[in-house]
Amino acid sequence: PTMPDPTMPDPTVPDPTVPGTTTADPTVPDPTVPGTTTADPLVLDGITVAHDAEPVVADVSLAVPSGGLVALTGPSGSGKSTLLAVAAGLVPHARSGDLWGRITHRGADVTLDPPWERAAWLGFLAQDPASSLCLTHVRDELALPLENAGLPREAIGLRVQEVADRLGVAHLLDRRTNQLSGGEQQRVALAATLIGDPEVVLLDEPLSMLDPDAAASVAG
């Protein structure tokens, strides 16, 4: 595909010299993404990602409606994980790559927002669950998103127990994260992703390390 000219301004991307501004009105549905509205929690518009001028993802547009479920399918190496990383804000903030296009959350342009700002409304589980775990104990790992959100300590304890019971990790709460099996890491990372009840959840092969019975239990 023809790559956008990085020397030319992209009219769909906010002007970084004027924080919070954009050359396109983010409150109006973009006709290039049919069927989208400003109520959609997540819209990707014309997303292109390249490494060394070679496109990994080329001109992808999609919308995640409220209460909707969107599945990305394709062969290995087709850019599914890269597109999720873009939606989560990891590209280009934490992972290398040249990015073109626009991302909106309920009509607001969030293209330049880093992952920690999107965390207020978005949860992301990477393909490698170990990369999502940052604390030494499971209980602390599950509590961290709630602490960041400013919940009272009593509410945090109740919510941790509730989600741990629902996802079948209650027996792991006092375990060290570096002592978990791959399947246990995946369950704990999924629980940590869901515990803050994010408006949008991005899951990259969330059941890949679970046996069929465990996968069915988590999916249910």
One Martini backbone bead per residue (centre of mass of N, CA, C, O) as a GRO file, in nm:
protein
  220
    1PRO     BB    1   0.100   0.034   0.014
    2THR     BB    2   0.052   0.360   0.039
    3MET     BB    3   0.224   0.592   0.203
    4PRO     BB    4   0.224   0.834   0.398
    5ASP     BB    5   0.331   1.161   0.421
    6PRO     BB    6   0.525   1.273   0.691
    7THR     BB    7   0.549   1.583   0.580
    8MET     BB    8   0.242   1.579   0.600
    9PRO     BB    9  -0.039   1.678   0.727
   10ASP     BB   10  -0.283   1.530   0.930
   11PRO     BB   11  -0.625   1.608   0.955
   12THR     BB   12  -0.686   1.367   1.187
   13VAL     BB   13  -0.462   1.496   1.371
   14PRO     BB   14  -0.356   1.632   1.630
   15ASP     BB   15  -0.207   1.925   1.740
   16PRO     BB   16   0.076   1.920   1.941
   17THR     BB   17   0.098   2.247   1.975
   18VAL     BB   18  -0.224   2.214   2.058
   19PRO     BB   19  -0.370   2.119   2.314
   20GLY     BB   20  -0.680   1.958   2.233
   21THR     BB   21  -0.652   1.983   1.930
   22THR     BB   22  -0.808   1.983   1.594
   23THR     BB   23  -0.864   1.967   1.240
   24ALA     BB   24  -1.102   1.795   1.343
   25ASP     BB   25  -1.423   1.735   1.437
   26PRO     BB   26  -1.487   1.511   1.710
   27THR     BB   27  -1.822   1.551   1.725
   28VAL     BB   28  -1.824   1.427   1.436
   29PRO     BB   29  -1.896   1.200   1.235
   30ASP     BB   30  -1.706   0.994   1.030
   31PRO     BB   31  -1.758   0.907   0.696
   32THR     BB   32  -1.511   0.689   0.686
   33VAL     BB   33  -1.692   0.552   0.931
   34PRO     BB   34  -1.939   0.370   0.907
   35GLY     BB   35  -2.181   0.403   1.174
   36THR     BB   36  -2.066   0.615   1.346
   37THR     BB   37  -2.043   0.769   1.674
   38THR     BB   38  -2.005   0.965   1.964
   39ALA     BB   39  -2.090   0.699   2.145
   40ASP     BB   40  -1.844   0.553   2.081
   41PRO     BB   41  -1.583   0.422   2.267
   42LEU     BB   42  -1.440   0.316   1.982
   43VAL     BB   43  -1.233   0.468   1.718
   44LEU     BB   44  -1.083   0.372   1.411
   45ASP     BB   45  -0.902   0.590   1.171
   46GLY     BB   46  -0.685   0.513   0.940
   47ILE     BB   47  -0.479   0.295   1.037
   48THR     BB   48  -0.117   0.332   1.037
   49VAL     BB   49   0.172   0.110   1.048
   50ALA     BB   50   0.533   0.157   1.066
   51HIS     BB   51   0.852  -0.003   0.976
   52ASP     BB   52   1.074   0.127   0.794
   53ALA     BB   53   0.831   0.195   0.578
   54GLU     BB   54   0.676  -0.069   0.668
   55PRO     BB   55   0.374  -0.201   0.668
   56VAL     BB   56   0.163  -0.353   0.920
   57VAL     BB   57  -0.068  -0.138   0.903
   58ALA     BB   58  -0.343  -0.055   0.663
   59ASP     BB   59  -0.608   0.134   0.671
   60VAL     BB   60  -0.778   0.104   0.952
   61SER     BB   61  -1.132   0.063   1.028
   62LEU     BB   62  -1.317   0.093   1.344
   63ALA     BB   63  -1.588  -0.006   1.573
   64VAL     BB   64  -1.692   0.018   1.924
   65PRO     BB   65  -1.973  -0.043   2.063
   66SER     BB   66  -2.198  -0.040   2.288
   67GLY     BB   67  -2.194  -0.371   2.390
   68GLY     BB   68  -1.981  -0.473   2.201
   69LEU     BB   69  -1.826  -0.715   1.965
   70VAL     BB   70  -1.486  -0.750   1.849
   71ALA     BB   71  -1.316  -0.941   1.596
   72LEU     BB   72  -0.984  -1.033   1.525
   73THR     BB   73  -0.878  -1.169   1.214
   74GLY     BB   74  -0.593  -1.375   1.125
   75PRO     BB   75  -0.291  -1.425   1.054
   76SER     BB   76   0.011  -1.450   1.138
   77GLY     BB   77   0.136  -1.117   1.111
   78SER     BB   78  -0.123  -0.913   1.033
   79GLY     BB   79  -0.166  -0.694   1.302
   80LYS     BB   80  -0.343  -0.738   1.556
   81SER     BB   81  -0.157  -0.655   1.794
   82THR     BB   82  -0.089  -0.375   1.686
   83LEU     BB   83  -0.377  -0.259   1.690
   84LEU     BB   84  -0.418  -0.292   1.996
   85ALA     BB   85  -0.173  -0.115   2.077
   86VAL     BB   86  -0.289   0.141   1.957
   87ALA     BB   87  -0.556   0.153   2.120
   88ALA     BB   88  -0.383   0.152   2.402
   89GLY     BB   89  -0.110   0.348   2.341
   90LEU     BB   90   0.170   0.201   2.280
   91VAL     BB   91   0.139   0.323   1.999
   92PRO     BB   92   0.431   0.514   2.033
   93HIS     BB   93   0.500   0.523   2.352
   94ALA     BB   94   0.625   0.199   2.397
   95ARG     BB   95   0.634   0.151   2.085
   96SER     BB   96   0.748   0.122   1.790
   97GLY     BB   97   0.635   0.351   1.537
   98ASP     BB   98   0.448   0.468   1.273
   99LEU     BB   99   0.163   0.696   1.294
  100TRP     BB  100  -0.165   0.690   1.148
  101GLY     BB  101  -0.448   0.867   1.235
  102ARG     BB  102  -0.751   0.799   1.439
  103ILE     BB  103  -0.868   0.832   1.786
  104THR     BB  104  -1.179   0.763   1.959
  105HIS     BB  105  -1.376   0.871   2.259
  106ARG     BB  106  -1.674   0.971   2.239
  107GLY     BB  107  -1.548   1.196   2.016
  108ALA     BB  108  -1.271   1.204   2.144
  109ASP     BB  109  -0.945   1.281   2.094
  110VAL     BB  110  -0.678   1.012   2.164
  111THR     BB  111  -0.419   0.974   1.991
  112LEU     BB  112  -0.204   1.114   2.214
  113ASP     BB  113  -0.273   0.928   2.435
  114PRO     BB  114  -0.160   0.760   2.682
  115PRO     BB  115  -0.212   0.471   2.853
  116TRP     BB  116  -0.262   0.604   3.143
  117GLU     BB  117  -0.511   0.768   3.035
  118ARG     BB  118  -0.684   0.527   2.914
  119ALA     BB  119  -0.725   0.361   3.186
  120ALA     BB  120  -1.003   0.500   3.268
  121TRP     BB  121  -1.153   0.319   3.001
  122LEU     BB  122  -0.913   0.100   2.953
  123GLY     BB  123  -0.842  -0.245   2.880
  124PHE     BB  124  -0.530  -0.451   2.863
  125LEU     BB  125  -0.439  -0.770   2.714
  126ALA     BB  126  -0.175  -0.934   2.648
  127GLN     BB  127  -0.038  -1.213   2.507
  128ASP     BB  128   0.166  -1.174   2.745
  129PRO     BB  129   0.094  -1.194   3.075
  130ALA     BB  130   0.368  -1.125   3.214
  131SER     BB  131   0.373  -0.823   3.102
  132SER     BB  132   0.119  -0.739   3.303
  133LEU     BB  133   0.301  -0.807   3.548
  134CYS     BB  134   0.439  -0.600   3.840
  135LEU     BB  135   0.388  -0.761   4.096
  136THR     BB  136   0.453  -1.002   4.350
  137HIS     BB  137   0.139  -1.014   4.419
  138VAL     BB  138  -0.179  -1.087   4.342
  139ARG     BB  139  -0.340  -0.896   4.523
  140ASP     BB  140  -0.183  -0.640   4.437
  141GLU     BB  141  -0.245  -0.659   4.135
  142LEU     BB  142  -0.558  -0.624   4.167
  143ALA     BB  143  -0.547  -0.350   4.337
  144LEU     BB  144  -0.403  -0.134   4.164
  145PRO     BB  145  -0.633  -0.011   3.983
  146LEU     BB  146  -0.799   0.085   4.234
  147GLU     BB  147  -0.588   0.270   4.357
  148ASN     BB  148  -0.561   0.455   4.104
  149ALA     BB  149  -0.882   0.531   4.135
  150GLY     BB  150  -0.941   0.585   4.460
  151LEU     BB  151  -1.034   0.362   4.632
  152PRO     BB  152  -1.131   0.232   4.902
  153ARG     BB  153  -1.004  -0.016   5.089
  154GLU     BB  154  -1.267  -0.176   5.134
  155ALA     BB  155  -1.351  -0.189   4.834
  156ILE     BB  156  -1.104  -0.336   4.729
  157GLY     BB  157  -1.132  -0.603   4.883
  158LEU     BB  158  -1.410  -0.680   4.767
  159ARG     BB  159  -1.337  -0.671   4.464
  160VAL     BB  160  -1.111  -0.876   4.462
  161GLN     BB  161  -1.280  -1.115   4.562
  162GLU     BB  162  -1.498  -1.112   4.344
  163VAL     BB  163  -1.312  -1.152   4.092
  164ALA     BB  164  -1.159  -1.402   4.192
  165ASP     BB  165  -1.409  -1.583   4.203
  166ARG     BB  166  -1.508  -1.549   3.906
  167LEU     BB  167  -1.200  -1.641   3.783
  168GLY     BB  168  -1.052  -1.857   3.969
  169VAL     BB  169  -0.817  -1.692   4.187
  170ALA     BB  170  -0.845  -1.708   4.502
  171HIS     BB  171  -0.609  -1.927   4.555
  172LEU     BB  172  -0.382  -1.691   4.448
  173LEU     BB  173  -0.364  -1.426   4.626
  174ASP     BB  174  -0.089  -1.530   4.801
  175ARG     BB  175   0.078  -1.539   4.556
  176ARG     BB  176   0.338  -1.532   4.349
  177THR     BB  177   0.377  -1.430   4.024
  178ASN     BB  178   0.656  -1.604   3.972
  179GLN     BB  179   0.479  -1.891   4.051
  180LEU     BB  180   0.319  -1.903   3.798
  181SER     BB  181   0.160  -2.024   3.557
  182GLY     BB  182   0.051  -1.952   3.252
  183GLY     BB  183  -0.252  -1.985   3.320
  184GLU     BB  184  -0.245  -1.819   3.582
  185GLN     BB  185  -0.144  -1.558   3.460
  186GLN     BB  186  -0.388  -1.518   3.271
  187ARG     BB  187  -0.605  -1.495   3.489
  188VAL     BB  188  -0.480  -1.261   3.649
  189ALA     BB  189  -0.457  -1.058   3.415
  190LEU     BB  190  -0.759  -1.056   3.355
  191ALA     BB  191  -0.852  -0.958   3.632
  192ALA     BB  192  -0.687  -0.689   3.622
  193THR     BB  193  -0.840  -0.581   3.368
  194LEU     BB  194  -1.150  -0.606   3.494
  195ILE     BB  195  -1.166  -0.475   3.788
  196GLY     BB  196  -1.231  -0.164   3.681
  197ASP     BB  197  -1.455  -0.163   3.469
  198PRO     BB  198  -1.411  -0.111   3.174
  199GLU     BB  199  -1.545   0.011   2.884
  200VAL     BB  200  -1.285  -0.108   2.742
  201VAL     BB  201  -1.176  -0.429   2.602
  202LEU     BB  202  -0.851  -0.569   2.534
  203LEU     BB  203  -0.786  -0.892   2.377
  204ASP     BB  204  -0.493  -1.109   2.346
  205GLU     BB  205  -0.537  -1.415   2.364
  206PRO     BB  206  -0.679  -1.494   2.667
  207LEU     BB  207  -0.687  -1.845   2.623
  208SER     BB  208  -0.410  -1.984   2.521
  209MET     BB  209  -0.316  -2.116   2.827
  210LEU     BB  210  -0.578  -2.282   2.835
  211ASP     BB  211  -0.775  -2.518   2.892
  212PRO     BB  212  -1.084  -2.596   2.789
  213ASP     BB  213  -1.220  -2.579   3.069
  214ALA     BB  214  -1.097  -2.306   3.159
  215ALA     BB  215  -1.192  -2.140   2.917
  216ALA     BB  216  -1.496  -2.188   2.960
  217SER     BB  217  -1.506  -2.063   3.243
  218VAL     BB  218  -1.407  -1.777   3.170
  219ALA     BB  219  -1.605  -1.717   2.932
  220GLY     BB  220  -1.865  -1.759   3.128
   0.00000   0.00000   0.00000
